[in-house]
Amino acid sequence: MIARFPLAAILCGTPLAASTLKISASSATRLTPGEVEGNYSTSHLFLNEVAGETVPLTLFFDPQTLGVESCEILTNLNRRDRAVLDANGDGVHDGIKPPNANTIPAGSDAHYFKAYPMSGVSGGYQLTLSAQRTGAYRLTARYRLIGDAPGTYRYYNSEQTSPGVFKRDHALVVSPATVREMVMYEINTLNIEAEGTTESLRSTFVDLWDGPGATRTPRWNLDHARGLGVNWLWFQPIHPIGIDGRHLSATDINNRNIALGYDNPNATTWRWNGGSPFEDVNYPYAFGSPYAVKNFFEVEPRMSKANTRAAAMQEFQDFVAAADNGGTDSMNVMLDAPFNHTSFDCELGAKGVEYFSPAAAPGDQIRNREARFFSRSGNYVQRAFSAGSIASAPDRGDFGKFIDTYDVYWGRYAALVDVNPGGNGNKDSEADWFDHSVGNEGFSGDGNGHFDTVMQNVWRYFADYCLHWLTQTGCTPGTPALEQTWKGIDGLRADFAQGIPPQGWEYMVNAARNRKWNFAFMAESLDGGAVTYRSARHFDILNENILFGMKGLNVGSNSMTSNFRTLFESRRNSYGQGVVLLNTTSHDEDNYGDPWQALLRYAACSTIDGVPMIFPGQELGISNQYGYDLLEKNLGKFIPHFKTWNSMMPLWTNTDLGLDQLSPVYAAIGRARRASPALRSPNRYFLDQVIGGTHQRIFSVAKYQAENASPATSDVVFGFVNLDRDADRNGVFNVAIDRNGSNLFGIKSGRSYNIRNLAAYTAQNPSRDDVLLWPSSRSGSQLLVNGIDVFLKKVPTDTAGWTSAPYEAQFLKLLDVTPPPSPAPLANYYGIGSSGSFSWVPNGGPDDAIASWQVEIFENDILVSTVSLPAAQTSYVFSGTPGSVYRARITAVSTAGVSSLTPGQSDIGPPNPASPTTSVILLEAGSDPDGDGQTNADEQAAGTNALDAGSVFRVGGIVRSGAQVQVTFSSVPGYSYRLESSTALTSGTWSDVGSILEATAAVSMLEAPLDGPRRFFRVRVVGGP
C-alpha cells in the first residue's frame, strides 16, 4: 500500500467515506461501462518499449464532498528506475520503503511516486496517463479541502468501506507485449537428454544445444524445441542443491513426515526396469530436490561435464548464448527459484557477505552467520535468533511442510500466516498492508515488524538474483533496449510466489526491469481465489491451478466443451487480462493415462490467450506410468523423478504407432500459434452450432485480432478441436455474430471467402497447411446463413489413417479471396531513349488488401517481361528499344494470394496523346521527329512534346522598357526558368540574372536591368515538376 502515514495510524481508523475512483484501462477516454472501481482492482497492460508503444489509462475521481481545493493521482507508473533510489535519504531504497506521500508535492519528479494534478470535469476530476515502461505499479487518489493545513491530504485508500476495512490501491501490471506470444516447455537439465540412471549418463547444459564437448546423442535440443513452436524454456532450479536435510529416499521422506507430525505421503520410487516395472521405497536419491537451493548465485556443478561450479557456470552461459542466437529466432530462458525458502545449508555467497556478514566467507552458511534471515519456528511473524530456532517452510499450516527447507523472513504483512493452524486464514487476506515498523525482536504484532537493515537487505539480496544472472548471461548494465530483448536470461518463475509480500515482488520486478525491460515474471500461486488474485496484482503470468481443472475434465461427459469454456472464462473473470500458464500437468503432478488426452487439451489451450505449455515428454507419449526410467510416487501420484539420476530413454527409443505421431501434431499446433496474432489475442468468442446449443465433443472458438475488422487486413481464426480421440466428429457452427452493428469477424455478404488449416498435420505432406479447404470460395452471405462446417478425424490406429485422415486440430484462418480490382496503367504516349515508365493509382476498397502487383510489359504486342512489385510501389520503369511500341498489363494480387480477374491494360493500337492509358513509343534521344529543331532529349528536358512541332521551347520576343529588358518565351506550367546574360556570345561568359520563375502558363516573361552598351540574353530551364 502506498505509504501515507504510519501503519499504527491506519489501524486506528478513519471515518467511513464514499469517494469513488474509476479506472478505464487502455483508453484515452472514460469508459462507461467498462471502467472499474480502484479499490484493490488490477489493470493489465501490454507494450513494446523498443517500438515506442504506450497505453493510455483514464482516471476519474469523485471525492463526493464539497469545498474541494484540488485532486491528484498518486502513482509510481513508469518510475521503476526510482525503486532502487533513496530520494528521502532514510538509507532505504524507495521501492522497499516508499516515502510518506504527504512529503510529495504535486508535479515533483524527485520521488518513486508522483502526484499528478487532475482537471475538473462534470461530476468530479479526470486525468489520462500513459503507460510507457513495463513494471509493477500502484495507484491511488488524494485531495485537499479548502482550509486544510499545508502538506496534508485526504487519501482514497485511507477510507473505510466498512468498520476496520480500508480501501486499497489499484494495481497496474505493465507487461512486455511478448508475454502474450509465449509457448512454454519445461526443462530439467540433468534428465532431458540423459541416457540412463547413472551420473555418467546424465545430460548437462552443453548437451542441450549439441555444443563442443557434448556427449549425448542429439535428441532434445534447441531445434527440437523450435520445431514444436516453443519459444520459452522454463528450467527447474539450476542451482547447487542442499546437502544437509536433503531427501535421501522415499523411506526417508515418509519417516521424516511422520516424525514431524505430518501425514505419511506413502512415497516410493517406481522403476521402469525395461518394461517390467516395480516399486522400490529404498531407492537412493542422488541429490534431492532442486528446490532446496544451496546457493542462488551459482550453478549446480553436476550440470557440467567437469562437475565443478565454474564449469557449470560456463556451460550455462554458453547455452544461453546459443539460445539467444544473436537475436535471430531466439529461444527465451526462464529460471525457476524459490525466494520463499532455502536449503538448510544455504550459503551466503558474495551478496550475502555484502549484506549480512562482511567478515564471513561466501561459502559460509547463512544460518550460522545471520539467523534473522529466516523465520522463527513456532511463529512466522518473528525472526529466528539462532540456527536451532529456524522454521521449516512454508508459513502455511493447511498442508505439510517442505521438510528439506527453511522459511525466509520477508517481514510482517497482511497475508502472512503467523502460527499454525490458528493463523491459516491469513493466507486469504486482501488487506494489502505491510508493517514498516521495527519494534522489539522478542515481540510480535502491531509495531513489531522487524523492518530493520537485516530484513531490508533480504529484499535486496533476492532482488540482486535477477540482476546477477542477467550480468552472467550477457545483459550487463547499459545494454541498449533493443539488445535487451534477446540478450541474457529472459524471465523468472517464482516458486511458491504467494509466500512473499506483494510489496517485495513489486520492488524486485521493478529492479529487474531497470536492467531488462522485457524480463518476464511468472508466479507459482496454486490456491486460486484471493491468494492467486494477489499474485496477479504484480506478476505477468500466473502458474496457478488450471491444470487440476484440465485433469478433471471428463472426456466422455456431455458437458466437455462447456467445462473447457468454464475453465477459461473463470480465469478471465478472476484475473481480467492477466496471462495464465495453460499447463496440462507439471513436475509436481502426474501425467495422463492416455497421452492423447494431454494433446487435445494442449490444442484447446493453444486457441486461448495465455501461455500454452508442453511438459517434457508429452510430445513423445509420456503417460502416468510410462516415459521415464524412474517415477516418484508421492501422495498417490506418479511423477517423473527429479531428485535422482533419471532419463526419458523409454520415450526416445519408442517407435509405437500413435506415439510417434504426437510430436508432429504438437508441432503443427505450435506453428499455428506462433503464426497467428488472432490465436494469441485475448479477443475470443465461443462458437455454438447453427442448429443451436454447444457441441460437447468439439471445442470451438473464434479468435480475432480486432473486432469488426476485415479478414483481409486483420487475422481471424476459427479454432476447432476434436475432444473425442476415438471417434470422428463433425458440426456446423454459427459465425453470424453481430457487434457494433456489423459482423464481429468482419464477414461481409458481398465478399468471397475460403479457409486454410494453420494446424494441419504435415508429417506426410509439408504443404497441407497452405491448402485452401473449400473447393470453391463461399460468399459472406453463405457463411452468415449456413455457418462453417467442420469434420474432425479421430486418432488413427494404422499408418494408412495417418497418411489419409490424420488427427489434427483445425485452426481455420479465414481468408478474403474476393478478386481485387486492378488499376489501369498510366503513361505518356512516348518515352525518350531506351526506357519508359508506367504508373498506376490503386483502386481497391478497404477490404481489398493488395500484397503485390504483377506487371507485364508487351513490346509490339509480344510479352517480353513479367515482374512482381510490392503493394507500396505504384510505378515501373522498363527497358526497351527506340522505335518500338510498349503496353503494360497490371494485375493486383491480394494478401490471400488471389489475383484480379480483370487486369488493367494499356490501350490497344498506336500511342494516343489524348488517352491517359495509351501505349508508349520509345524515341531516339538525338532525333527530331517533329522537325522543330529540338532533339528529343532537349524536348524532354524542357517538358515539351517531342512529337508536336508546335510544342517547342524558344524565346518569343525581347523588348526594352526603360532601364529593363523583358524576355518572353514559351513555357510549361510547373517548370522553372532563369534568365542569363552575357556581353559576348562565347562559352563561359553567361551569368544568372534575377530570380527563378516557376511557370504557370504557356507563355512566361522574365526581366532584367539593362546595363552597359551591349548585352545578350537567353532563358534556361532549371527544373521540372
N, C-alpha and C positions, 0 to 999 in steps of 0.2 A: 504494500500500500504506500502511496506517495506520502512522505513524511510531512505532516502539518504541524504537529506538536507532540510532546512525549506520549508514549503509549498509556501511561497512567491517566493522563487527561482524557484519552479516548475512552478508556474503560469507565471513567466517571459518568460519561454520557452527556448528551446534549438534547434539547427538546426535539420532538418529532417535527419533521419538516416535509414539505411536499414539492420541492423543486423537481424539475424534470430535465434530463439531459438526453437528447435524442441523437443517435449516430446513423448517418447514411453513408455506408461504406461504398467505395468505388463509384462515387457520384459527386459531381460538382454542384449539384442542387439538392435540396431537401427532398427525400423520397417519402411520400405519404400516400399509400402504405409502403412499407419496405424498410423503414427506419427501426432501430431497436433502442430500448432504454439502456442507458450507460451503466447501470448498476450490475457489476460482475458479468457483463456480457463481453463478447470477444469478436473482433473483426480479423479475418484472414485476408491478407492482400499479397499479391504476387507481382514481382517486377524483375526486369533485367537492367542492372546498373550500367553495364557496358553500352547497351543500346540507348541509354538516357531515358528509360521509361519512368514514368511517375504515375501514381494512382491517387485520385482525389478522395477526400474524406470531408463530408459536410456535417457540421455540428450545430445543433440548435439547443439553446439553454433558456429555460424559463424559471427564474428564481421564485416565482409566484408570491411576490411580495412587492410592496410599494416603496418608493424612496431609494431606488437602486442608483448608485453612483456610477458603477462600472461592473462589467463581467469579463472574465478571461478564461481561456482554456489553458490548463497546466499539463504539459506533456513532455516526454523526452523523445518523441518521434524524431527520427533522423539524427539523433545526437549520441549514437553508440560510441563515438570516439571519446566522449567525456566520461564513459563508465569507468575508465581506468585513470582518471584525473582526480585531483583533490582541490576543488575550487574554493572551499571554505577553510582550508588549512587545518583541518582537525586530524590529519595524519591517516585518514581512511579514504580509500577510493570511493568516489561518489556513487558508483554502481553497487558498492557493498552497503554503504550507509548514505542515503540521499540527504542533502541538506534540508533544514527546516524550510518549507515552502514560503513561509512568511518573510524570509530574507531574500526572496527572488522578486525583484521589481518587474513590472510589465515590460516586455521587449528586451530584457537583458539576455545577452548571449554568453554570459560568463559561467553558466551553471549546467549541470547534467539535465535539469528540467528547465523549460522555458515557458513563460506566461505570455499568451497571445491575446491581445485585446479583441473582443467581439464587437460587432456592429449591431445596433438596434434594428429590429425588423418587427413586423406585426406579430404581437404575441410574445416577444422575447428577444433573444440575441442570437446572432448566427455568425459562423466563421467556416470557411473552407480551407483546409490544409492539404498538403500534397505529400504523400509518402514517396521519398526519393532514395532511401537507403534501407537495406534489409536490417532486421533486428527484432528484438523482443521489447516492446514498449508498453507504457501505461498512459492513461489519460483521465483527467477529471476536470471539473469546472469550479470556479470560485467567483465570489462577487463581494462588493463593498456597498454598504448603505451610506447615504448622506449622513455625515456626523460620526461615522466610525473612526476610531483612533488611527492615526497614521501607521502603516505597516501591519495592519490587521485585516484578515479576510474571513469570509464565511465560505465553507467548503461543502460541495455536493456530497463528498464521501465522509463528512463528519455528521451527516444527518442520519437519524434512525428511521427505519421503516416500521419498526415495532420496538417496544422497550428492550433495549440491550442489543438490538440487531442493526448494525450500521450498513449504510450503502458502501459499496466498494468501487475500486477503479474499473474503468473499461480497459481491456487488454487489446493491444494491437500487435499481431504477429505478421510482420512483413517478411515474407519468404522469397528466396530466389525462385524465379519462374520455373527453373529446371526441376524443382521437386515434383511438378506435375508430369514430367517426362520420364520418371524413373521406372525401370523394370529391374527388380532386385533378384540376386542369387546369394544365398548364404553359404559361407565357406568355413571349413575347419582345415587349417593349413596342414596339419600333420596326417590327416587321413584321406583328403580328397584325391590325391594321386598315389597314395601308399599302395604297395603291392603285397602286403601281408600284415601280420600282427606282431612283428618284432621291430625293435628300434632300427635295425639296419635297413628295413624295408619301408620306413616312414617317408613321407614326402616333406620337402622343405620349400621355401619360397622360390628358389631357382627352378624347381620342377614345374611351378605353376605358369611359367612363361617359356619353358624349354631353353633357359639361358645357359651360358657357359658353365659347365660343371654339373648340369642336371643329370640325374641317374635313373629317373623313372621313365618308363615307356610313355611317350606322349599320348595321353588320352584326354584328360581335362587340362585345358589351357585357355589363354585369353581368346583365341579364335573359337574354341568350343562355346565359350560364354557369348561372344558376339553373334555366333550363329544361331543362338537361341533368342536373339533380340534383347539380350541383357545388356544394361549399361551401368549397373551398380553392383559391386561386390561387398557384401556385409561379412566381415571377418569376425568369428568368435575371438575372444581376447587373445592377443598375440604376445602377452607379457609373461615374464617369468612367473611360474606357478609356485605358490607357497608350499613349504615342506612340512612345517610344524602344523599339526592339526588336519592335514590333508586326508581325503578319503583313501583308505588303504584297500578296501574290498567291499563287496556288498554286505558281508558279515559285519565288518567294521561299522558301516553306516547303520545297520539295524541295531546293533548293540549300543551304539552311542546315542541314538534317538531314544531308545528305551531307558537308558541310564539318565537322560536329561528330562524324562517325564513326557516325551512326545509320543505320538502314535508310531507304531512299528511300520515302516514303509514296505516291509517284506521285499527288499531289494534283492536282486540276483543278477548274474550275468548269463545271457543266452548266447550260446556258441553255435555258429553255423555248421562247423565241422564237416565241410564238404558236402552238405546236404543231409547229414544225419545229426540234427541239432540236439543239444541237451543243455540243461541249466547247471551253472556252477557258482554257488554262493560264495566260494572262497577264491574265485579267480582274482589274482592280484592286479590292482590298478597301478600303472607305471608312474602316473604323475598326479592324479586327482583332477579336481575341477579347475578349468582355466579362469573361472570367475572368482577364485581366491587368489588375487593378484599380489605378488611379492614385490614388484617394483613397476610403477606406472610409466617409467621413463626409459625402460629397456625392453628388448625383445627376448622372448624365451629362447635360450641357447639351442635347444633341440630342433628349432625351426631353421637351422643351418646345417650344412654338411659337416662343418668343423666343430659343431657343438660348443660354441662359445658365444658370449653376448655380443662381442664385437663383430664376429662373422654373421651372426643373425641380424644385427642392425644393417650390415652391408647388403645382405641378401634381400631384406625388406626394402631398403632404399632402391635397389636395382629393380625389384618387382614393380614398385610404384612408378619408377621412371618408364618402365616398359608399358605399364598400364596407361600412363599419361600420353605416351606415344607422340610427344611433341605437339600435342593439341589436336591431332588428327584422329578421329574416331576413338577418343579417349575412353578408357574404362574407369569409372569412378570407384574410389576405395573408401569404405566406411569402417572405421574401427568400432569396437564394442568394449565398453569399460564400465565397471560398477563403482561409481563415485560414492555410493552409499556404504560400501563395506570394503574391507581388505582382508588378505590372509592374516593369520596370527603373527607371522614373522615378516610383515611388510617392512621394507627398507625405506629409510629416509630419502635416498637419492640426493642429488645435488640440490634440488629445490627444497627438499626437507631440511637439509643442513642450513640453507639460507634462511628459511622461515622459522625453524623451531629449535635448532641446536647448532649454533655456529662452531662449537668446539668438537662436534661429532664427525664421524666419517660417513660417507654416503651409504656404505653397506650396513651401518648400524640400524637396528630395528626401532621403529617408531615407538613401540610400546615401552621400550627401555629408556627412551630419551625424552618423550613428551606424551605421557599417557592421556593428557587432556585433549589430544587429537580424537579420542574415542568417547563414546557414551558410557555411562556408568551402569554396571549390572544392577538390575532392580529398579532403575528409574532413568529412562532415556532422556529426561529433560535436564539431567545433570551430567557432568563430565567425569570420566574415570580419574582416579587420583594415583593409580599405580598399575603395573602390568597385570596384577591379580584382580583388579576391580573392573575390568573391561567387559562390556555387554556383547553378547552374540547378536549378529544381525539377523533380521531387521528389527525395527522397533515394534512392528505389528505383533499382536498376540492372537490373531484369529487363524493362524496356521503355524506350522512348525518353523524352527529357526534354520538358518543356513549354518550348519554346525561346524563348518570349516572357516568361518569368517568372523571378524569383529565389526561392530557398527561404528561408523564415523559420526562424530557430533557436529551438526551443522547449525545449532542454535535452537532457540525456543520459538515455535511458530504454531499457528492455529491447528494444522493437521498432524502435528507430532503426537504419536501415541506414547504417553509418558510411562504408564505402568500397564502390565498385562495381568489379567484381562480387563481390568477396570477402565482403562483409557482407550479401548479398542474403537469406540465410536468416534474418536478424534479424527480418524483417517478420512471420514466423510465430511469433515468441517469445511465450510466455504467462507469462513470468517475472513481469511486472507490477511491476517495481521502477522507481523514479525516483531519480536521483542529485541530492541536495540539496547536494553539496559545491561549492566554488568552484574551488580549485586554481590552476593556472598557465595563463595564456592560451595559451602556446605548446605545451602538452601535452594529451594526450587519455588516456582510460582511467580506471581507478578513481581516485577522489579529484579528478578534474578535470571536474566537471560544469558549471563556469562559471555556477553558480547565484547570480549577483550581482544588484545592483539593476537593471542593464540587462535581464537576462533576466526577472526578476520583473515588470518593467514591460511587457515584451512580452505577458505574460499579462493584465495589467490593461488594456493598450491594446485587445486584442481582446475582453476581457470588456465593455469600455465600448461596443463596437459595438452590441450589442442594446439597452443602456440608452439610447444616443444616439437610435436610431431609434424606440424607444418614446416618448421625450420629443418627438421631432419630429412624431409622429403622434397625440399626444393622451393617451397613457398616462403621465402625469407621476408623480413621486414622490408617494405618498399617495393615489393613485387607489383608491377603495373596491373591495373584492374583487369585488362584483357587476359594477361597471363595467369592471373589468379583463377580464372575459370577452369583451368586444366592442370595447373602445377600443384604438386603435393597431394596429400590425402584430401578427401572431399567431404567427410561427414563423420558424425559420431552417433552410434546407437547407445543410448544411456540405459544400462541395465538397472532395473528397479528405480526408474526415474522418480516415481512418486515419493520415494523416501528422502527427498531433498526439498527444501523450501522453494516455492516459486521464485522468490527474490534472488535466491542463489543461482537458479538456472538463468534468469534474465541477465544477471551480471556475466555469467560465463558465455552465454550466447553472444552478447554484445562485444565482449573482449575478443572472442574468436573472429567475429565478423569485421573487426578492425583490420585484421590481417588478410582475411579471405572473405569477400563479400558474399560469395555463393556457397559458403560452408553450410551443410545441412545437418539438422539435429532431429533425431528420431527417439522418442520416449517409449521405453517399455512401461506400460501402465495398464495392467491386465484386468483391473477391477471393473472398469466401466463406471457408469454413473458419475457421482461427484468427484471420485478420485481421478478418472481419466479426463473429465472435463477440466479439472485443474491443470493437468498436463497440457491440454490443448490451448491453454492461455499463454504458452510461451514456446511450444515446440512446433516445428514444421510438419512432422509426421508422427502419427500415433501407432505404435506397435501395441494394439490393445487386444481385446478378446474375440474378435470376429471369427477366429479360427474355430472356436468352440461352436459357434453357430453354424459354420461350414460343416463341421463334422456331424452336427446334429441333424442336418437335412436328410430326410428320408427319401431316397431316390424312387421309391415305389408309392410315394404319397400323392394324393390328388391335390395337394397344395404346394408342390415342389417349387414351381416358378414363383408363386405368391410368397413363399418363405424366403426365397432369394431376395425378392424385392424388399421384403420387410427388413432383412439384414442391412441392405444398402440404405434404405430410407431412414432407418433408426439412427444410423451414423450421421446422415445429413441433418436430421433433426437435432441430434445431440451436439455436433461439432461444427455445424454450418459448413463453411468452405474448408474446414480443416482437412488435411490429407491423411488418409488411413492406410496402413500397411495391409494389403489384401493377401494375407498368407493363409494357406490351407492347412499348414502344420508348422512346427518349429522344432528346435533342438531339444525342447523340454516335453514334446508331445509325440505320441505315436503316429504312424502313418496309416493309410487306408488299407483294408484288406485287398481291395482291387485298385491297382494304380490308375486305372481309367477314371475312377471316381475323383481322384485328385486332379486329373487333367480337365475334366468337364467343369469342375469348379474354377480352375485357373482360367479357363476360357471365358466363363461368365464374368469373373473378376476383371478380365482384360478389356471388357467393354465399359467399365466404370472408372470414373476419376478416382485416383488413389495410386497405390504402388503395388502392382501385382508382383508376387514373389514365387520363385522356384526354390524348393528345398533340395539340397544336393542329393541326386539320385532319382528324383521324381521323373526326370526326363528319360531315365534308363529303366524304370519299372520297380522302384522300391515299394515295398508293401509293409504291413505292420510286423511281419516276421520274416522278411526276406530283403536282402540287398547288401547288408554289411556283414563282415565276418563276426562282429560282436554287437549285441544289443544289450543295453542296460534295462532291466525290468525294475520299475520304480512306481509304487502305488498302482500296480496293475498295468502300467503302460510299457510297451517295448519301444525304446528309443535308441537311435544309433549311438554307440558308446563313444564319448569324447573324453573319458577320464583315463584312457589307456591306449596303447597302440591298436589301431583299427584300420580297416580298408574297405573299399567298395568293390573288391575284386569279383565277388559273386555277380555283381551287375555288369562290370566291364567285360567279363568273359561269357556272359549270357547271350545266346542268339535265338531265344524263343520268339516265335511269331506272336505278334501282339505286344511285345515289349520293345523290340527294335523300331517299331513304328511310332512309339511315343515321341521320340526326340524330334522327328520332322513335323509332327503336329504342334508340339510346343514351339518349335522354331517358326512355323507359319504364323502362329498367334502373336509371337513376339515381334516378328517382322511387320505384321499388320499394325500392331500397336505403335511402333516407332514411326511408321509411315503416315499415320493418320492423326492430324490435330483434333479431329472430332472425337475419336476414341479416347484421347487424353483429356478432353474438355470436361468441365463439370456440367455442361448442358446435356440433359437427357430427358427422354420421355418413354415410359414403359408402354409397349405396344400390346394391344389386345386384338382379338380376332374380328374379322369383318362381321361374322355372324354373332358377335358379342361374346364376352367372357374371356378369361385368361387361359391360354394354352398351358397346361400344367406339366407338359413334357418338353416344351421348347421355351427356353429363356429368350425373351425378346425385348429389345430396347432400341430406340432411335437415339443416335448421338449426332449432334450438330455443332458446328464451330460457332455459328451465330444464328439467333432466331430470325426467321423470315428471309434469310439471305439465300440468294440463288445458288443451287448446287454447282453452277458453272464457275463460281468465284469463291465459294465457301464450302468446306468439307462437310458432307453429310454421309453417315454410315448407318445402315440398319443391321444391328447385331443379333444373330440367332445362334443358339447352342442347343444341340440335342442332349437333353438330360437323361436320356434312356440309352445306355450304351448297348443294349441288347435288342433294340427294335428300331426300324426306320420310323421317322415321324415327319408329318407334313402339316401345314396350316396356311391360312391366308390371313394377312394382318392388315389392319386398318391404318392408313397413313394420312387420312383426311382430318388432320388436327389443325384447328384454326387458333391463332393467337394474334392479337393486334390487328384483326381484320383480314388476315391472309394466312396461307398455309404455313405452319410452323417451320417446315423443312424447305420452304421456297419453291414447292412444286406448283407449276402454273399449267392451266388447262391446255393452252396452245403450244406448249413446248413438247419436245420428244426426249425420252429418257431410256437409259439402259443401266445395267449394273455389272460389276465385276467383284469377285470374292478376294479381298485382300488377304484372307487367311487360308487360301486354297492349299491343299496338300500337294506339294511339288516334288516329292521324292522321286516319282517316275517321270513327271513332265514338268520341267522347271518353269514353263511359261503359263501354267494353269491360272496363276493369279492375274494374268493380263487379258484373259479371255472374257469377252462380253457374253453374259449368260443367256440373254434373251435372243433368240434367232433374229428377231426384228425389233426395232425400237417400239416403245409404248408411249402413248400420249399421256400428258398430265391428266387429262380427263379420265382416261382408263385407270390410272393409278388411284385417283381420288375416289372413283366409284367402286372399283373392283379390288383395290388393295394390292399387296405384294404377296405372292405365293412362294412358299419355300418347301423344299423337300430335303430332309437331312438323313443321311445314312447312319446305320448302326456301325459298331466296331466290327470290321470284317474278321472272319475266322480262317481265311486262307489267303494265299498270295494273290490269287486272281481277284479277289474282292478288293484288296488294297490297290490293285492296278486300275480297276474299272470303276469302283464305287467306294472310295475311302471315307473313313470318318474324318470329318473336318468341321471346324467352326465356320459359320458363314457370316463374315463381316462384309456386308454388301455395300460397296461405295456407289452412291447414286451419281450417275453421270448425265449431264445435259448433252444429248447427242443431236440436238437440233442443228442442221447445217447452217453455218453462219453466212451472212451476205458478204459478197466480195466487192471492193471498191473498183471503180474504173481507173485505168492508168491515164495519167495526165502528162502532156508533153507539148513542147513547141514543135512545130512541124518540120524543123530541120535542126541539125547539130553541126558543129564545126569540128573538123579534124577526124580522129579515129575513135571518138567516144561520144556517146549521147546519154540522156537520162530520162527516166520516167519517175513520176511521183504519184502518190495517191492519198486520199483522205479516208481514214477508217469510217465505215458507215454502220458498224454493228450497234446493237442496243445494249442495255445494261446486263442482259443475260447472255450475250454473245461474247464469251471470253476467248479472245483471239490469242493463240500461242505463237503463231508464226504466219508468214506469207510465203507461198510458193510462187516465184516469179519465173515465167518462161519468156524467153526472147526468140523472136522469129526474124530471120533475115530473108527478105524476098519470099516470105510465106513458108520458109523452111525452119523448123525448130533447131536452134543452134546452141542453146544453153538453158539450164534449169538451176535455180538457186533457191535455198530456203533461208529466209531472213527472220530475225526476231520481231515480235509484235511492235516493239518500240520504233523500229526503223520504217520510215514511210517514203523512201526514195531509193533508187538504184541506178548506178552508173554502169553502162555496158560498153564493151569494146566492139568496134565494127570496122567496116571498110567504106571509105568515101565513095559515094555513088550508089550505095545500097540503101534500101528502104527497110525499116525495122518496126515491128509491132511487139507489144507486150501482152501477156495474159497473166492476171493476178488471181490466185486462189487463196482465200482465207482458210486457215486451219485452226480449229478450236483447241482448248486445253484438253478436251476429251479425245483429240486425235481425229475429229470429224472434219472433212473438207467441204467447202462450199459446193453446192450443186450447180451454181451459175457463176463461173469465174468472170471477173471484169476483163474486158478485152479492148485493145485499140481498134480504131475503125479499119474496116477492110477497104483496100484501094489506096490511091496515091495520097501523099500528105495533103492535108486540108487546113489552111491557115485559119479557117473560120471555126474549126472544131477543137475543143479542149482535149478530146480523146483521139486526136489524129495519130496516124503513123508518122515515123520520123525518117527523113533522109539525111545522110551524112554528107557534108560538103568538104572539098579540099580547102585547107586553111588559106592557101595562097591564090586561089582563083577568084574571079569576079563574075559570077554567072548573070547578075542583073545589069552589068555594064555601067555601073555608076561611078567607076573609078576607084572604088574602095575594095580592098581584099576582104574575103570572108572573115579573116582573123581580125582585121581592123573594125569591121562592122560588129563583130561580136563584142569587142572591147567598148565600142561606142553605144551598144544597145540598139543599133538599127537593124533593119531587116535585110539579110543578105540576098533575098530573092525578090526584092522590090526596089526598082531603080529610083522610085520617089522617096524612099526612106534612106537618107544619107546624111552624114554629119558634115556640115560645111558652114562657113561664115556667110551670112546673108547680106550684111551691109556694115559699113563703118562710117560714122558721121562725127563731125566736130561740133561741140556745143560749148561755146565759150572756152574755158580752160580745160574742159573734159572731152574725152573721146568715148563714144558709145559704140559698142560692137554687138550686133545682133547675130544669132546663129540658130540653127535647128537643134532641138534638144529632145531628150526623152525624159518624161517625168520620173523622178526618183533617182536620176543620175546626177552626179556632182561635177561642176566645171570650175576652171580657174583661167583667168586672163594672164597671159605672159607678154612681155615686151622685150624689144632688142633695138639697138641702134644700127645693127648690121645683120644681114641675113646669113650669118655664119654660125656654125655649131659652137656651143659653149657660151654664147653671149645672151641667152634668154634668161629672164628673171621673172619671178612671180610679181603680179600687180594686184593689189586689192585682196579681198577675201573670197573664200569658196562659196559658190552658189549651188544650191540644190534645186534643180528644175522642177516646176510644177505644171509646165505647159509645153507644147510642141515647138514654140519659139521663145527664146530667152535673150536677155541682154546683160552684158557686163560693161562697166565703165571704169575709166582710169584717168588720172590727171595727165595732161599733155605738157611735158617739159622738154626743153631742148628743141633744136631746129628740125630734127628728123627722128621719127620713131616708127618701128614696125610692131604689129600686134598679131597674136594668134590665141586661139582657145584650145585648152587641153582638157580631156576627160580625166577626172581624178578618182572616180569611184562610181560603182553602181549599187543598186538595191540588194 
